Amino acid sequence: MREQQNTIIITGAAGGIGTAFAHHFAQQHANLMLVDLSESALGALKESVLAGGDVKESALQTCVADVSQAEQVREFVSQTKQAFGGVNGFLNNAGIEGTAAAITDYPQETFEQVMAVNVTGVWLGMKYVVPLMKESGGGSIVITSSVGGVMGSPGLSAYVTSKHAVIGIMRTAALECAADNIRVNTIHPGMVDTGMAARIAENTGIGVEVFEEQVKAGTPLGRYAQPEDIVGMVSFLLSDAAAYCTGQQYFVDGGMGAA
């Protein structure tokens, strides 16, 4: 299939899944705006992508931004327009996991932080990217949710709540944007072998090995996903092959939802 998009914004670009997205779409010779909160991680990602030799430095822009802050979201959108003239692919991917604790013990400030990044950040991305995408003639937006967006998980109330919430953003945006040739979908990874997964395992308090065994036992394919496993679904959703796909949830969970 052929990627339809040639200018793509990726938030949370320096994370495990975001890094895989950046390398893949660089190989597809897309113009990329890579956004992350960590300046050092973003710089290392840029060097790594450029070292692959698949994209010119002029086609690779970075912006340090907190996606929960409107002015910083406006800034990376403005920089995208200035550098590339428009955008037709948006991976609304930035997210944090919070801590692990029962609702009765969960710190309110942590809950609010998770919601600010995972929900307000996604909403702000839609608010400011969609107008530029309309100017560009349309495109495809993919929001990263989780299997936690459709089921509960003890101890992870903030993360689970946030990943449920972005489905509502997706469905509303899909209806609002269809007339402008903008498609909006969510992806729902299972447990992915990234730093976030390692932190979740550590925070559960049951031991990393026990946690990993439990996850694998509940996953029919019997393993964690690799970041590259998620790329294929996103590549499809940004391609001409998904031209009639909007307002939907796409699972990359190793069969976890069927168990």
N, C-alpha and C positions, 0 to 999 in steps of 0.2 A: 504494500500500500504506500501511497505517497503522502507525506506530511503536507497538509494544506497551509499551515501557518509558517511564516518566515520571520516573525518577530514575537518573542515569547518572554513574558515576565515570570520569574520563579521566586516566590517568597519562601523563607526558610531554606534558602539554597545551599547553605553550608552544612545542613543536617544530612543524615544518612541517605534518606530518600531523595532529598533535594540535590545532593551531589550526583546521584545516579541520573536524575533528570538532566542536570547541566551537561554532563558528559555525553549523554545520548543525543540531545538536541544540538550540541556542538558538532557531533558527527554527521548530523543531518544538515549542517551548514546554516542553521538558523541564526538570526540576530538574537542575542540574549541580554536581558537585564536581570542580573542576579542580586537578590535582596536578602540581607540577613542582619541580625543584631550584632553579631560578633565581627568586628573589623579584621581581626587577625585570621579567623577561620575563612572569611570571605576572600582575603588576600591570598591565602594558601590555595583555595579552590580555584581562583583565577589563574594562578601560576600552573596548577595541575591541568586545567582545561587547555590553556595555551600550549603547554608542553605536548599535548596530544597532536598538535599540528592540524586540527580539523577546522579551526576558526581563526580568522584574523583578529588582531587585537582591537581593531576598529569596530568589529561586530560583537564585542564582548564588553559590556558595561556592568559596573557594580555600584551598589548604593547601600550604605549602612543605614538601617532604619528599624525603628520599633513599630511594628504593624498596628499596634493599639493606639498610636498617636496620629491623629488626622493630618497634621501638618507634615509629618514625615512620610505618610502614604502619598499625599499630594506631591511631595518632592520627587519620589521615585517614579511616579507617573509622568511628571513634568520632564524629568531627565530622559525618560523613554521616548517621549514625543520629540524632544530636542535632538536626541541621538539618531532615532530611526524613523521619525515622522508619524508613527502610529504603532498599533499593537493588534495582533489577531490571535494570540494564544496567551492564556493566563493560568498558571498553576498556583492556585490560592492555597498554599501548602504549609505555611508557618504554623507551628503549634508547640505547646509544652504539655508535660504530663502532670505536673503538680506533685503532691506527695501521696502516700498511701495511709489512710486512716479511716475508721468508721465515721459516718456522718456526725455522730455525737461528739467525736473528738477532732473533727477536721477543722484546721485553722481557717477562720473566715477570710483573712487577708490572702491566703493561698488560693482559696476558692475564687475570690475576686480577680486575682492575677491570672489564673487559668482562663476564666471567662473573658477577661480583657483581651488576651492574646488570641485564644482559639475561636471566640465568637465575635467580639467587637472587631478584632483584626480582620477576620474574614469579611464581615459586613463592610468595613471601611474599604477593603480592597475592591469589593463590588461597586461601592459608591463612586469611587474615583477612576477605576479602570474601565468600567462599562461605557462612560461617555467617550473616552478615547477610542474604544473598540467600535462604537457606533460610527465615529468619524472615519474609521478605517474600513468600513464596509461590512463589519461583522467578524465572527470568529468563534472560538470555543474556550470555555472556562471550565476548569476542573478543580473542585474543592476536595481537599484531603479530609475525609472523615475517618472511620475506623469500624471494625466489627463492633467496637464499643458504642457505635452510634445506633445500634439496633438491639442491644442486649445490655443487661446490667453486669457489673463487675464489682464485687464487694471491696471496699476500701478505696475505690477510684471514682467517687461521686462527682468530683469536679470535672475530670477528664471525660467521663461517660456523658455527663450532662452537656458538656460543650460539643461533643461529637454528635449527639442527638440534635442539638440546636442548629448546626450548620446544614442539616438536611432541610429544615424549614427555610433557611436562606436560599438554598439551591432551588427548591420547588417554586418559591415565589419569584426568584430572579428568572427562572426558565420561562415562566408565564409572561413576565414583564418584558423580557428581551427577545422573545421569539420573532416578533414583527421586524426586528432590526437585524435578523440573521445572526443572532448570537445564541449559541447553545450552552447550556449549563448543566453539569452533572457532578455527582460525588463519586469518589472511589473509597472503598472500604477494605483496607488491608487487614490481614490478621496480624499476628505478632511477627515483626520484621527484625532481622538481626542487625540492630543499630544501637547506638548509645542510649537512646530512649528506652529500648527494651531492657537493656542491662540495668538502667536506673530503676525501672519499674520492678524488676526482679529483686533488686537489692532492698527496695523500700517495703516490699511485702512482709519482710521479717521471717519468712519461712525458709530462707536459704535460696541462693541462686540456682543450685542444681535441682532442688525439689521443684521450684517454680518452673524451670525449663522442662522438666519431666512431665509436669502436669499439663503444660501448654501442648507439648508434643503428643501426649496421650489423647488430648481433646481435638487434635487436628488430624483428619483422615490421611493426609499426605505425610504425616509423621515428622514434620520438621518446621523450623522457622522459615519464613520467606526471606529471600535476599532482596536488597533494594532493586536489583535488576529485574526481579520478578514483577515489580509494580510498574516498571517502565513500559512494558508491553501494552498494558491496559491503557495507560495515559497516551501512548503513541497512537493507539487506535482512536481514542476519543478526540485527538487533535487532527485526525486525518479525514480525507474525503470519504473513507469507508463508514464513518460515523455521522454522515451528513444529516441523517434522519433521527439521531439520538439526542434527546434532551429531556431534562426533568427526571432523570433516572439515577438509580444507585447501582454501582458496579463493584462486585465483590472479588477480591483477590486474597482469599483466606484459607487456601488449602483444603477447603471442604468443611471448615469449622462450623459454618452456619447450617450445614446439613446434618451435623452430628446430634 
